Every structure is written in C-alpha cells, then in structure tokens.
Amino acid sequence: MTDQLLSDSEKQAKNYYKKEMAGRINRWYITKIMDGYARRCAQALVREGEISEDDIVVDVGSGPGGFLIELAKGLSPKGQMIGIDLSQT
C-alpha cells in the first residue's frame, strides 16, 4: 500500500509504529547482541591474562556495562574500573 492511499491518521500511526519499533529493536540489539559480544571479549581478556589485578580499566561507550562487569572478575580490590557513556538509558 502506498502512502498516497492512506489517511492522515493512518500515516501518523504508521510513522509512530516505525519510530517505536526502531527504538525497541535498537535497544534489543544493544542489550542482547552487543552487550553479549562485549562480555565475551572481556572474558577473553581475563582468561588470557591481558589485564592484571591492579590495573585501571577505562571503558568509553560502556553502554549497560557488560564489559566492565566481566572485567571486574579479573581485578583485585586495588584495581579500578571507569565506565563512560553518554546515553541516558
């Protein structure tokens, strides 16, 4: 169906749906796919000994923090983690 055949309210509903679904898909992608990837990368760093117990770790664009949560397992209480993210969610 082309937009020419839609009423104004149908066009508004279509646009709202597209925006709403795009936001939901984006949030799902970030939390399920990217956060899982970040966790696997962090697990590999800990497993391979690429970080030491007393390191200071800075994660720029940390998102929900999955990377830092996994890295914390390889740090001692002397180690430090800093997560920086601009998003509000």
C-alpha positions as CSV (number, residue, x, y, z in Angstrom):
1,M,0.0,0.0,0.0
2,T,1.4,3.4,-0.9
3,D,1.3,6.4,1.4
4,Q,-1.0,8.2,-1.1
5,L,-3.8,5.8,-0.3
6,L,-3.5,6.3,3.5
7,S,-5.5,8.8,5.5
8,D,-3.6,11.3,7.7
9,S,-4.4,9.3,10.8
10,E,-3.1,6.1,9.2
11,K,0.1,7.9,8.1
12,Q,0.6,9.1,11.7
13,A,0.0,5.6,13.0
14,K,2.5,4.2,10.5
15,N,5.1,6.7,11.4
16,Y,4.6,6.2,15.1
17,Y,4.9,2.4,14.7
18,K,8.1,2.7,12.7
19,K,9.7,5.0,15.3
20,E,8.5,2.9,18.2
21,M,9.7,-0.4,16.7
22,A,13.0,1.1,15.6
23,G,13.7,2.2,19.2
24,R,12.7,-1.2,20.6
25,I,14.8,-3.1,18.0
26,N,17.8,-0.8,18.7
27,R,17.6,-1.3,22.5
28,W,17.3,-5.1,22.0
29,Y,20.3,-5.1,19.6
30,I,22.4,-3.2,22.1
31,T,21.5,-5.3,25.1
32,K,21.4,-8.7,23.6
33,I,23.9,-8.7,20.8
34,M,26.5,-6.0,21.6
35,D,26.5,-6.5,25.3
36,G,27.0,-10.2,24.8
37,Y,29.8,-9.6,22.5
38,A,31.5,-7.2,24.9
39,R,31.2,-9.7,27.7
40,R,32.8,-12.4,25.6
41,C,35.7,-10.0,24.8
42,A,36.1,-9.1,28.4
43,Q,36.1,-12.8,29.4
44,A,38.8,-13.5,26.8
45,L,41.0,-10.6,28.2
46,V,40.7,-12.0,31.7
47,R,41.3,-15.6,30.6
48,E,44.4,-14.7,28.6
49,G,45.8,-12.5,31.4
50,E,45.7,-9.3,29.3
51,I,44.8,-7.4,32.4
52,S,46.5,-7.6,35.8
53,E,44.7,-7.5,39.1
54,D,45.7,-3.9,39.9
55,D,45.0,-2.3,36.5
56,I,42.9,0.7,35.9
57,V,40.3,-0.1,33.2
58,V,38.5,2.7,31.3
59,D,35.6,1.7,29.0
60,V,34.5,4.6,26.8
61,G,31.0,4.0,25.4
62,S,30.3,1.4,28.1
63,G,26.6,1.1,27.5
64,P,24.9,-1.2,30.0
65,G,28.3,-2.2,31.5
66,G,28.6,-5.8,30.4
67,F,32.2,-5.4,29.5
68,L,33.1,-3.9,32.9
69,I,31.1,-6.5,34.9
70,E,33.2,-9.2,33.3
71,L,36.5,-7.4,33.7
72,A,35.8,-6.9,37.4
73,K,36.2,-10.6,37.8
74,G,39.8,-10.3,36.9
75,L,40.6,-7.3,39.1
76,S,41.6,-7.2,42.8
77,P,40.2,-4.6,45.2
78,K,43.1,-2.4,44.3
79,G,42.1,-2.4,40.6
80,Q,39.8,0.4,39.3
81,M,37.1,0.5,36.6
82,I,35.7,3.5,35.0
83,G,32.7,3.4,32.6
84,I,31.8,6.4,30.5
85,D,28.6,6.6,28.3
86,L,26.6,9.5,27.0
87,S,23.3,7.6,26.6
88,Q,20.6,8.2,29.2
89,T,19.3,4.6,29.1
